[in-house]
Amino acid sequence: MDLGGPQVLKDRVALVSGAESGIGAACAIALAKAGASVAILYFSDSDLANETVKRAGARALAFACDVDRKSVV
């Protein structure tokens, strides 16, 4: 996924749910490569989420979050 250049999202923050694998992980990595700081939300697999963080780079952090529960969002 090309978002238009390596710093097109500099100084922006992206929050991606389901980012521990699949489409969510691919989006989180692409957003980070475009310069965004990325919050990677995962439901249960912290190992996969941390792997996505490594692939996304230094401007990414993983957070456990069940987006179906209003009290934690």
N, C-alpha and C positions, 0 to 999 in steps of 0.2 A: 504494500500500500504506500503510495507516494503522496505526501501531503503538501508538496510544493517547495521543499528545500529544508536544509538541516536546522534552520533557526526560525522558521515561519511562525512557530508557536512559543517563541521565547517570552518569558515573563507571564505565561499562562499556566493554569493548573487544570488538569483533567482528572476526573474521578471515573474509574471504569469498574463496574460490577461484573462478577463472573470472570475476572481477569486471570484466574489461576491456570486456565487452559483454553484451548480452542480459539474462537473468534475474539473473545475478550482479551486473551493474552496477546494475540496479534495486534489488536487495536492499541493496547497499552504500550507495546513495543514501538509501534509506528508513531504514536503520539510523543513518546520520549525522544525518538530519533528526530522528530520535527522540532524539538526544543522545549516541549512542555514538561513541567513537573507532574508526575503521575502518582495518584493514589490508587493502588491495586486492591480492590475489595474481593475477598474470597469468603466462601461459606464454610468449608471444612478442611480443605487440603492446604495446610500451611507450607508443606514442602514444595508443592507445585507453584504456589504463590511466590515463594522465595526464589524459585528458579526463574520465574517471570521477572522478578525484580533484578536479578543478575543480568538477564538478557536485555532488560530495558536500560540499565545503566544507573549511574549515581543519583539521578534525580527521580527515583521511584522508591516508594515505600509500600509495604503490604499491611492491610488491616483486615481482621476478621469482622465480618458484618453479614447479618441476615437481613437483606433489604425487604423481606416480607414482614418484618416486625417494626412497626412505627417507633417503638420505644428505643431502638438502637440506631435509627437513621438520623 
